[in-house]
Amino acid sequence: MPGQDRSRELECLLESVCALRARVVEEARRWMAEAVDDPAAAGAAAWNLAHYLAFRRQDLRELQGALARRGLSSLGRSEAHVMATLDALVETLAAATGRPRPILEAAGPRADFDTGATALAANAAQLFGCEPERGVRIMVTLPAAAADDPGLVGELLAAGMDCARINCAHDDADAWERMIRHLRAQQAEQGRCCRVLMDLAGHKVRTGPLAARSAVIHLKPGKASGDALVEFSAETGESAVLGKGRRRRYRLAVEPAVIERLAPGMRLSFVDARGRRHSLAVTERGEGRAWQARLTEPAYVSETTRFEYPGDAGGFVPRGLGRQPVAVRVFEGDALLLTGDGRPGGPARLDEQGAVVEPAHVPCTAPEVLARLEPGAPVWIDDGKIGARVEGRRGGDVLLRVIHAGPEGRRIKPDKGLNFPETPLDLPALSDKDRRDLDFVARHADMVGFSFVETAADMRALMAELAARGAAELAIVAKVENRRAVEHLPEIVLAALDRHPLGIMIARGDLAVEVGPEALVEVQESLLWLAEAAHVPVIWATQVLETLAKKGAISRPELTDAAMAERAECVMLNKGPYIVRAVTTLADILQRMQAHQRKKSPRLGPLQRLAG
């Protein structure tokens, strides 16, 4: 009979949900006993996180489908209130089957449907300050110019900036102090709320310096004029490229005696750094001790390039070109040495037949990590642009084999990130620089960004340093940047929960290198869910509207990404020449999206006006 079948189906669902709830309670208790010293003293957020972790260890897909077919909760929006969701299902199914409501065993304080969302909103308000007109805040990384341009800070604030980020890896305490002073003044003038996050540099392992060579200036004719505008000047000892675009010109510093020998219409011949012969025409006297000249074809000028006077065996060379790193380019299949002895990096050394005698080598700024690299371990360079695997050792160096560099190879540059996604580096939680910077942060910031936090022990180390500086209540933003942080996120959160205002930053740039771009989508979703389960606000970071901020253009994929960011409590923009435009655009997107989506839940207003 259909009625009996339906009744039996509902009874089976009730039994399944009760069994699921019992497993969640048991596993949550076990996890809390291992994770905290006193589970009985833990709050609802900590217990809800434990419930969620136990809940998501189950394969719920079949149960979800069966519940959805009966118009019941499919469990997909239970992050902030796990036990309340399960208890409501048990009560509904018991009523539908005519059974008495089962006695449900408690496991710690419970977050109900209202208090879970309310707690998350309250924690976001505590972290970021005032509630903006839109539900999602905007964080902006301040450029160095903000230290000397209060007008720029005012524009960002007026455009919609709710939180200013200062990266301690750049500038210094004097510049940071000026940035904050300008921000506070603009806040008072505009009557707006804006918090300051100061981001510790952390142990960012990078490529070290490369050997230097004489700089080369590429003289490029302009598209409009067809000429490269060159100035021979005795006013300064430095050669340089001046201006941009149509206004670009080139200054070559020379001895004063050269200026006395030049004349209008004179043609100077030279062999450039690539061995090609050129000539340029001196046109007119410039300001001071200088002459203007024009070149009709591209050329490369170095400190050894000799300009020859017409009919004269003599000549002159430019001065003050400076030094620049040598070019270290690697191709897929190349060997590459990662060194830790402090010597500058350099390109591969070849024999007369072009065979490699000695592979290219690049220094690592944290040589202590080299001893931890095992054969087969992956190494990524420059935000994943170059990939390699460890092949072995040569003394204290590590021999890598390049496996990813693109069809035309890639240049390795100094001060670029090195990632070791499968190698525990076991570096101290805070560097010496971090501790020095904390002295400033504790006095001036509203939040501290904890870079490369990996474990609960790391979090406790930061809290101890803050307490020693009288900042035991300063808000902390844990930046999730590598595999270990992802794996240990629940413990990292529990270490600070109820002790400091807490936020999570999903640093998608480093994460993409660490876990792989394909896995990033899955990982960032999991991080959003875990943070919501702990009632901890999330900052969605890295490359949001990046093209718009840096180039003034916008792409459709970036628009979609910005709209997806609405599921976080805050979205971070990086600096760029068009950052004010990017803030305005993001504020508009977030304002529109809040009418249609909150977290994973669609908000079903009438579809009556889809444009404008």
C-alpha positions as CSV (number, residue, x, y, z in Angstrom):
1,M,0.0,0.0,0.0
2,P,1.3,3.5,-0.9
3,G,0.5,4.9,2.6
4,Q,2.3,2.0,4.4
5,D,5.3,2.4,2.1
6,R,5.5,6.1,2.8
7,S,5.2,5.5,6.6
8,R,7.9,2.9,6.4
9,E,10.1,5.2,4.4
10,L,9.7,8.0,7.0
11,E,10.5,5.5,9.9
12,C,13.6,4.4,8.1
13,L,14.6,8.1,7.7
14,L,14.0,8.7,11.4
15,E,16.2,5.7,12.3
16,S,18.9,7.0,10.0
17,V,18.9,10.5,11.3
18,C,18.9,9.3,14.9
19,A,21.8,7.0,14.2
20,L,23.7,9.8,12.5
21,R,23.1,12.1,15.4
22,A,24.4,9.5,17.9
23,R,27.6,9.1,15.8
24,V,28.1,12.9,15.7
25,V,27.7,13.1,19.5
26,E,30.1,10.3,20.2
27,E,32.8,11.5,17.7
28,A,32.5,15.2,18.8
29,R,33.0,14.2,22.4
30,R,36.1,12.2,21.5
31,W,37.6,15.0,19.4
32,M,37.0,17.7,22.0
33,A,38.6,15.5,24.7
34,E,41.7,15.4,22.5
35,A,41.6,19.0,21.3
36,V,41.0,21.1,24.5
37,D,42.0,20.8,28.1
38,D,38.5,21.3,29.5
39,P,35.7,20.4,27.1
40,A,33.1,21.3,29.8
41,A,34.3,24.9,29.7
42,A,34.2,25.2,25.9
43,G,31.6,27.4,24.4
44,A,28.9,26.7,21.8
45,A,31.2,27.7,18.8
46,A,33.8,25.2,19.8
47,W,31.3,22.4,20.3
48,N,29.5,23.3,17.0
49,L,32.9,23.0,15.2
50,A,33.4,19.5,16.8
51,H,29.8,18.5,15.8
52,Y,30.5,19.7,12.2
53,L,33.7,17.8,11.9
54,A,32.0,14.6,13.1
55,F,29.0,15.3,10.9
56,R,31.2,15.7,7.8
57,R,33.2,12.6,8.4
58,Q,30.0,10.7,7.2
59,D,29.0,10.1,3.6
60,L,25.6,11.9,3.7
61,R,24.7,11.9,0.0
62,E,22.2,9.1,0.0
63,L,20.5,10.4,3.1
64,Q,20.4,13.9,1.6
65,G,18.6,12.7,-1.5
66,A,16.0,10.8,0.6
67,L,15.3,13.8,2.8
68,A,15.0,16.2,-0.1
69,R,12.5,13.9,-1.9
70,R,10.2,14.3,1.1
71,G,10.6,18.1,1.2
72,L,12.8,18.0,4.3
73,S,16.1,19.6,5.1
74,S,18.9,18.1,2.9
75,L,21.4,19.0,5.7
76,G,23.3,21.3,3.3
77,R,23.0,24.5,5.4
78,S,23.8,23.1,8.8
79,E,27.3,24.6,9.3
80,A,26.4,27.2,12.0
81,H,24.0,25.0,13.9
82,V,24.6,21.2,13.3
83,M,22.8,19.8,16.3
84,A,19.8,22.1,15.9
85,T,19.4,20.9,12.3
86,L,19.6,17.2,13.3
87,D,17.2,17.7,16.3
88,A,14.7,19.5,14.1
89,L,14.8,16.7,11.6
90,V,14.3,14.1,14.4
91,E,11.3,16.0,15.8
92,T,9.7,16.4,12.3
93,L,10.1,12.8,11.4
94,A,8.9,11.6,14.8
95,A,5.7,13.7,14.3
96,A,5.2,12.4,10.8
97,T,5.4,8.8,11.9
98,G,3.3,9.3,15.0
99,R,6.1,8.2,17.2
100,P,7.0,10.0,20.5
101,R,10.0,12.3,20.2
102,P,13.1,10.3,21.0
103,I,15.2,11.3,24.0
104,L,18.2,13.1,22.5
105,E,21.5,13.0,24.3
106,A,23.3,16.3,24.6
107,A,26.9,16.9,23.8
108,G,28.0,20.3,25.0
109,P,26.2,23.6,24.5
110,R,24.2,23.8,21.4
111,A,24.0,26.6,18.7
112,D,20.5,26.9,17.5
113,F,19.2,28.3,14.2
114,D,19.3,31.9,15.4
115,T,22.2,32.0,17.7
116,G,24.6,30.4,15.2
117,A,24.0,33.1,12.6
118,T,23.8,35.8,15.3
119,A,27.2,34.7,16.8
120,L,28.9,34.8,13.4
121,A,27.5,38.3,12.7
122,A,28.6,39.5,16.2
123,N,32.1,38.1,15.7
124,A,32.4,39.9,12.4
125,A,31.3,43.1,13.9
126,Q,33.8,42.7,16.7
127,L,36.6,42.0,14.2
128,F,35.8,44.6,11.6
129,G,34.0,47.3,13.6
130,C,30.9,49.0,12.3
131,E,28.3,47.1,10.2
132,P,28.5,48.5,6.6
133,E,25.5,49.1,4.4
134,R,26.3,45.9,2.6
135,G,26.8,42.7,4.6
136,V,30.3,42.0,3.3
137,R,33.3,44.3,4.2
138,I,36.0,45.4,1.8
139,M,39.7,45.3,2.8
140,V,42.3,47.1,0.8
141,T,46.1,46.6,0.9
142,L,47.5,50.1,1.2
143,P,50.2,51.0,-1.3
144,A,53.4,52.8,-0.3
145,A,52.0,56.0,-1.7
146,A,49.4,56.0,1.1
147,A,52.2,57.1,3.5
148,D,52.5,60.4,1.7
149,D,49.1,60.9,0.0
150,P,46.3,61.4,2.5
151,G,44.0,62.1,-0.5
152,L,44.4,58.6,-1.8
153,V,43.5,57.2,1.6
154,G,40.4,59.4,1.6
155,E,39.4,58.3,-1.9
156,L,39.6,54.6,-0.8
157,L,37.6,55.3,2.3
158,A,34.9,57.1,0.3
159,A,34.8,54.4,-2.3
160,G,33.9,51.8,0.3
161,M,37.0,50.6,2.1
162,D,36.1,49.1,5.5
163,C,39.5,47.8,6.5
164,A,43.0,48.9,5.6
165,R,45.7,46.3,5.3
166,I,49.3,47.1,5.9
167,N,51.8,44.5,4.8
168,C,54.8,44.5,7.2
169,A,56.9,42.8,4.5
170,H,57.1,46.3,2.8
171,D,58.0,49.8,3.9
172,D,58.9,50.5,7.5
173,A,57.5,51.8,10.9
174,D,57.7,55.4,9.9
175,A,55.7,54.8,6.7
176,W,53.2,52.6,8.5
177,E,52.6,55.3,11.1
178,R,51.9,57.9,8.4
179,M,49.5,55.6,6.7
180,I,47.5,55.1,9.9
181,R,47.6,58.8,10.8
182,H,46.2,59.7,7.4
183,L,43.5,57.0,7.8
184,R,42.4,58.2,11.2
185,A,42.2,61.8,10.0
186,Q,40.1,60.8,7.0
187,Q,37.8,58.6,9.2
188,A,37.1,61.6,11.4
189,E,36.5,63.9,8.4
190,Q,34.2,61.4,6.6
191,G,32.5,60.0,9.7
192,R,33.3,56.4,8.6
193,C,34.6,53.4,10.4
194,C,37.7,51.6,9.2
195,R,39.8,49.0,11.0
196,V,43.6,48.5,10.5
197,L,45.0,45.0,9.8
198,M,48.8,44.7,10.0
199,D,50.0,41.6,8.3
200,L,53.2,40.1,9.7
201,A,55.7,39.1,7.0
202,G,56.3,35.6,8.4
203,H,58.8,33.1,7.2
204,K,58.3,33.6,3.5
205,V,61.0,31.4,1.9
206,R,62.3,33.1,-1.2
207,T,64.9,33.0,-3.9
208,G,68.0,34.9,-2.9
209,P,70.1,37.4,-4.8
210,L,71.5,36.6,-8.2
211,A,74.9,37.7,-9.5
212,A,75.0,41.1,-11.0
213,R,76.0,42.4,-14.4
214,S,76.1,45.7,-16.1
215,A,72.6,46.9,-16.8
216,V,71.4,47.2,-20.4
217,I,69.1,49.9,-21.6
218,H,66.8,48.9,-24.5
219,L,66.3,51.9,-26.8
220,K,62.9,51.4,-28.4
221,P,61.5,53.8,-31.1
222,G,58.1,55.1,-30.2
223,K,55.1,53.9,-32.3
224,A,53.9,57.4,-33.1
225,S,57.2,59.2,-33.9
226,G,59.2,56.1,-35.2
227,D,62.2,57.3,-33.2
228,A,63.8,56.6,-29.9
229,L,64.5,60.0,-28.2
230,V,68.0,59.9,-26.6
231,E,69.6,62.5,-24.5
232,F,73.4,62.7,-23.9
233,S,73.8,64.5,-20.6
234,A,76.7,65.6,-18.4
235,E,74.3,67.0,-15.8
236,T,74.1,63.7,-13.9
237,G,76.2,60.5,-13.5
238,E,73.2,58.2,-14.0
239,S,71.8,56.8,-17.2
240,A,68.1,56.1,-17.1
241,V,64.8,55.4,-18.9
242,L,62.6,58.5,-18.3
243,G,58.8,58.7,-18.7
244,K,56.4,56.1,-20.1
245,G,54.5,55.5,-23.3
246,R,54.6,58.3,-25.8
247,R,56.7,60.4,-23.3
248,R,59.4,57.8,-22.9
249,R,62.9,59.0,-23.5
250,Y,66.4,57.7,-22.7
251,R,69.1,59.6,-20.8
252,L,72.8,58.4,-21.3
253,A,75.2,60.0,-18.9
254,V,78.5,61.1,-20.5
255,E,81.6,63.1,-19.5
256,P,81.5,66.9,-20.0
257,A,84.1,66.7,-22.8
258,V,81.6,64.7,-24.9
259,I,79.1,67.5,-24.8
260,E,81.7,69.9,-26.2
261,R,82.4,67.7,-29.2
262,L,78.8,67.1,-30.3
263,A,77.1,69.2,-32.9
264,P,73.7,69.3,-34.7
265,G,73.5,66.9,-37.6
266,M,76.4,64.7,-36.4
267,R,75.8,61.0,-36.7
268,L,77.3,58.7,-34.1
269,S,77.8,55.0,-34.9
270,F,78.0,52.2,-32.4
271,V,77.8,48.4,-32.0
272,D,75.2,47.5,-29.5
273,A,75.3,44.9,-26.7
274,R,73.9,42.3,-29.2
275,G,76.7,42.9,-31.8
276,R,74.5,44.9,-34.2
277,R,75.8,48.1,-35.8
278,H,73.6,51.3,-35.6
279,S,73.9,55.0,-35.9
280,L,71.9,57.9,-34.4
281,A,71.6,61.5,-35.4
282,V,72.3,64.4,-33.0
283,T,69.5,66.9,-33.5
284,E,69.7,69.9,-31.1
285,R,71.1,71.2,-27.9
286,G,69.2,70.3,-24.7
287,E,68.8,72.1,-21.5
288,G,72.1,72.5,-19.6
289,R,75.0,70.4,-20.6
290,A,73.0,68.0,-22.9
291,W,72.3,67.1,-26.5
292,Q,69.2,65.5,-28.0
293,A,69.5,62.7,-30.5
294,R,67.2,60.3,-32.4
295,L,67.5,56.6,-33.2
296,T,65.2,55.0,-35.8
297,E,65.7,51.3,-34.8
298,P,65.8,49.4,-31.5
299,A,69.2,48.9,-29.9
300,Y,70.7,47.6,-26.6
301,V,73.2,49.9,-24.8
302,S,75.5,48.7,-22.0
303,E,78.5,50.2,-20.2
304,T,80.8,48.8,-22.9
305,T,78.9,50.2,-25.8
306,R,81.2,52.7,-27.6
307,F,79.7,55.6,-29.5
308,E,82.1,56.7,-32.3
309,Y,82.4,60.2,-33.7
310,P,82.3,60.5,-37.6
311,G,85.8,60.0,-39.1
312,D,87.4,59.6,-35.7
313,A,88.8,56.4,-34.2
314,G,88.0,57.7,-30.7
315,G,84.6,57.8,-29.0
316,F,82.9,57.5,-25.6
317,V,80.9,55.1,-23.5
318,P,77.9,55.9,-21.4
319,R,78.2,56.1,-17.6
320,G,76.0,55.1,-14.7
321,L,74.0,52.3,-16.2
322,G,74.2,50.5,-12.8
323,R,74.0,46.8,-12.2
324,Q,71.1,44.3,-12.7
325,P,70.7,40.6,-11.9
326,V,71.9,38.1,-14.5
327,A,69.3,36.2,-16.4
328,V,68.7,32.7,-15.1
329,R,66.3,31.0,-17.5
330,V,65.3,27.4,-17.1
331,F,63.4,25.0,-19.4
332,E,61.5,21.8,-18.7
333,G,64.0,19.0,-18.2
334,D,66.8,21.3,-17.0
335,A,68.7,20.6,-13.8
336,L,68.7,23.4,-11.2
337,L,70.7,23.7,-7.9
338,L,69.0,25.2,-4.9
339,T,71.9,26.5,-2.7
340,G,72.2,27.6,0.9
341,D,75.7,28.8,1.2
342,G,75.0,32.5,0.4
343,R,76.7,32.7,-3.0
344,P,74.7,34.6,-5.6
345,G,72.7,32.6,-8.2
346,G,73.7,32.4,-11.8
347,P,72.9,30.7,-15.1
348,A,74.1,27.3,-16.3
349,R,77.7,27.1,-17.5
350,L,78.1,25.6,-21.0
351,D,81.0,24.2,-22.9
352,E,82.0,25.2,-26.4
353,Q,79.5,22.8,-27.9
354,G,76.7,24.2,-25.8
355,A,76.5,21.2,-23.4
356,V,75.8,22.0,-19.7
357,V,78.9,21.7,-17.6
358,E,77.3,23.1,-14.4
359,P,73.5,23.7,-14.0
360,A,72.0,27.0,-13.1
361,H,71.9,27.7,-9.3
362,V,69.6,29.8,-7.2
363,P,70.1,30.6,-3.4
364,C,67.3,29.9,-0.9
365,T,66.8,32.5,1.8
366,A,66.1,29.9,4.5
367,P,69.0,27.4,4.0
368,E,67.9,25.3,7.0
369,V,64.9,24.0,4.9
370,L,67.2,22.3,2.4
371,A,68.2,19.5,4.7
372,R,64.5,18.6,5.0
373,L,63.9,18.1,1.2
374,E,63.7,14.4,0.2
375,P,64.0,13.0,-3.3
376,G,60.8,13.3,-5.2
377,A,59.5,16.3,-3.1
378,P,57.9,19.0,-5.3
379,V,59.3,22.5,-5.3
380,W,57.4,25.5,-6.8
381,I,59.0,28.8,-7.6
382,D,57.5,32.3,-8.2
383,D,53.8,31.5,-7.3
384,G,53.9,28.3,-9.2
385,K,55.3,29.6,-12.5
386,I,58.1,27.1,-12.3
387,G,57.7,23.6,-10.9
388,A,60.5,21.1,-10.0
389,R,61.2,17.9,-8.1
390,V,64.1,17.0,-5.9
391,E,66.5,14.6,-7.5
392,G,69.2,14.4,-4.9
393,R,72.0,16.4,-3.3
394,R,75.4,17.8,-4.2
395,G,77.1,18.5,-1.0
396,G,75.0,21.1,0.8
397,D,73.0,21.9,-2.3
398,V,69.8,20.3,-3.5
399,L,69.5,19.2,-7.1
400,L,66.1,19.8,-8.7
401,R,64.7,18.7,-12.1
402,V,62.4,21.3,-13.7
403,I,59.1,19.7,-14.7
404,H,57.0,22.8,-15.4
405,A,58.3,26.0,-17.1
406,G,56.1,26.5,-20.2
407,P,57.2,26.0,-23.8
408,E,59.5,29.0,-23.8
409,G,61.0,28.5,-20.4
410,R,60.9,30.9,-17.5
411,R,63.3,33.3,-15.9
412,I,64.0,32.9,-12.2
413,K,64.2,36.2,-10.4
414,P,65.5,37.2,-7.0
415,D,63.0,37.6,-4.0
416,K,60.4,35.2,-5.5
417,G,58.5,32.7,-3.3
418,L,59.6,29.1,-2.9
419,N,56.9,26.6,-1.9
420,F,57.5,23.1,-0.6
421,P,53.9,21.7,-0.4
422,E,54.8,18.2,0.8
423,T,57.7,19.1,3.1
424,P,57.2,20.1,6.7
425,L,59.6,23.0,7.2
426,D,59.2,23.2,11.0
427,L,60.2,26.9,11.1
428,P,59.6,28.9,14.2
429,A,56.1,30.4,14.4
430,L,57.5,34.0,14.4
431,S,60.7,35.4,12.8
432,D,62.9,37.9,14.6
433,K,61.4,40.6,12.2
434,D,57.9,39.6,13.2
435,R,58.7,40.1,16.9
436,R,60.2,43.5,16.2
437,D,57.2,44.5,14.1
438,L,54.8,43.2,16.8
439,D,56.0,46.1,19.0
440,F,54.5,48.5,16.5
441,V,51.5,46.4,15.7
442,A,50.5,46.0,19.4
443,R,50.4,49.8,19.7
444,H,48.7,50.9,16.5
445,A,46.7,48.1,14.8
446,D,43.2,46.8,15.4
447,M,44.1,43.3,14.0
448,V,47.3,41.3,13.4
449,G,47.6,39.0,10.4
450,F,49.4,35.8,11.3
451,S,51.3,34.7,8.2
452,F,52.1,31.0,7.6
453,V,50.5,29.8,10.8
454,E,50.4,26.0,10.7
455,T,49.5,24.6,14.1
456,A,47.8,25.4,17.4
457,A,51.3,25.7,18.9
458,D,52.0,28.5,16.5
459,M,48.8,30.3,17.5
460,R,49.7,30.0,21.2
461,A,53.1,31.4,20.5
462,L,51.6,34.5,18.9
463,M,49.1,35.0,21.8
464,A,52.0,34.8,24.3
465,E,53.9,37.5,22.4
466,L,50.8,39.7,22.3
467,A,50.2,39.2,26.0
468,A,53.8,40.2,26.7
469,R,53.2,43.5,24.9
470,G,49.9,44.3,26.7
471,A,47.8,43.3,23.7
472,A,46.1,40.2,25.1
473,E,42.8,41.2,23.4
474,L,44.1,42.2,20.0
475,A,42.2,40.6,17.2
476,I,44.0,37.9,15.2
477,V,43.5,36.9,11.6
478,A,44.9,33.5,10.9
479,K,46.1,33.3,7.3
480,V,45.6,29.9,5.7
481,E,48.4,29.7,3.1
482,N,49.7,26.1,3.0
483,R,48.7,22.5,3.4
484,R,49.6,22.2,7.0
485,A,47.4,25.2,7.9
486,V,44.5,23.5,6.0
487,E,45.0,20.2,7.8
488,H,45.3,21.8,11.3
489,L,42.7,24.6,10.9
490,P,40.3,23.3,13.5
491,E,43.1,23.1,16.1
492,I,44.3,26.6,15.1
493,V,40.9,28.0,15.5
494,L,40.3,26.3,18.9
495,A,43.6,27.7,20.3
496,A,42.3,31.3,19.9
497,L,38.6,30.9,20.1
498,D,37.0,32.8,23.1
499,R,40.5,34.2,23.8
500,H,40.9,36.8,21.0
501,P,38.6,38.1,18.4
502,L,39.4,35.8,15.5
503,G,39.2,35.8,11.7
504,I,40.4,33.4,8.9
505,M,42.0,34.7,5.7
506,I,41.9,32.3,2.8
507,A,45.1,33.3,1.0
508,R,44.2,31.7,-2.3
509,G,47.5,32.6,-4.1
510,D,49.8,30.6,-1.9
511,L,47.1,27.9,-1.4
512,A,46.8,27.4,-5.2
513,V,50.6,26.6,-5.3
514,E,50.5,24.4,-2.2
515,V,47.4,22.3,-3.0
516,G,47.3,22.7,-6.8
517,P,44.9,25.0,-8.8
518,E,42.4,22.2,-9.4
519,A,42.1,21.4,-5.7
520,L,41.9,25.0,-4.6
521,V,38.2,25.2,-5.5
522,E,37.4,22.3,-3.2
523,V,39.7,23.5,-0.4
524,Q,38.4,27.1,-0.3
525,E,34.8,25.7,0.0
526,S,35.9,23.5,2.9
527,L,37.5,26.4,4.7
528,L,34.4,28.5,4.3
529,W,32.3,25.7,5.9
530,L,34.7,25.1,8.7
531,A,34.9,28.8,9.6
532,E,31.2,29.1,9.6
533,A,30.9,26.1,11.8
534,A,33.1,27.8,14.4
535,H,31.2,31.1,13.9
536,V,34.5,32.7,12.7
537,P,34.4,35.4,10.0
538,V,36.3,34.8,6.8
539,I,38.4,37.1,4.6
540,W,38.4,36.1,0.9
541,A,41.8,37.1,-0.4
542,T,44.2,37.2,-3.4
543,Q,43.6,38.3,-7.0
544,V,40.1,39.6,-6.5
545,L,39.5,42.1,-9.4
546,E,43.3,41.9,-9.9
547,T,43.2,43.0,-13.6
548,L,40.9,45.9,-12.8
549,A,43.1,47.1,-9.9
550,K,46.4,46.8,-11.9
551,K,45.4,47.6,-15.5
552,G,42.0,49.3,-15.3
553,A,40.3,46.6,-17.3
554,I,37.9,44.0,-16.0
555,S,37.3,40.4,-17.1
556,R,34.1,38.3,-16.8
557,P,35.8,35.5,-14.8
558,E,36.9,38.1,-12.3
559,L,33.4,39.5,-12.0
560,T,32.1,35.9,-11.2
561,D,34.9,35.4,-8.7
562,A,34.0,38.7,-7.0
563,A,30.4,37.7,-6.8
564,M,31.4,34.3,-5.2
565,A,33.3,36.2,-2.6
566,E,29.9,37.4,-1.1
567,R,29.9,34.2,0.9
568,A,32.7,35.5,3.1
569,E,32.4,38.3,5.7
570,C,35.2,40.4,4.0
571,V,36.9,40.6,0.6
572,M,40.5,41.8,0.2
573,L,41.8,43.8,-2.7
574,N,45.5,44.2,-3.5
575,K,47.0,47.4,-4.5
576,G,47.3,48.8,-8.0
577,P,47.1,52.0,-10.0
578,Y,43.3,51.6,-10.4
579,I,42.6,50.4,-6.9
580,V,39.9,53.1,-6.2
581,R,38.0,52.0,-9.2
582,A,38.3,48.4,-8.1
583,V,36.9,49.3,-4.6
584,T,33.9,51.1,-6.2
585,T,33.2,48.1,-8.5
586,L,33.5,45.6,-5.7
587,A,31.2,47.6,-3.5
588,D,28.6,47.7,-6.2
589,I,28.8,43.9,-6.9
590,L,28.5,43.0,-3.2
591,Q,25.6,45.4,-2.7
592,R,23.7,43.7,-5.5
593,M,24.6,40.2,-4.5
594,Q,23.4,40.5,-0.9
595,A,19.8,40.7,-2.1
596,H,20.2,37.3,-3.7
597,Q,22.7,35.2,-1.7
598,R,23.9,34.9,1.9
599,K,26.6,32.2,2.5
600,K,25.2,29.2,0.6
601,S,21.6,30.2,0.9
602,P,19.8,31.8,-2.0
603,R,17.5,34.6,-1.0
604,L,14.4,34.3,-3.3
605,G,13.2,37.8,-4.0
606,P,11.1,38.4,-7.0
607,L,12.9,38.2,-10.4
608,Q,11.3,41.3,-11.8
609,R,14.3,43.5,-12.7
610,L,17.4,41.7,-14.0
611,A,19.2,44.7,-15.5
612,G,20.4,48.0,-14.2
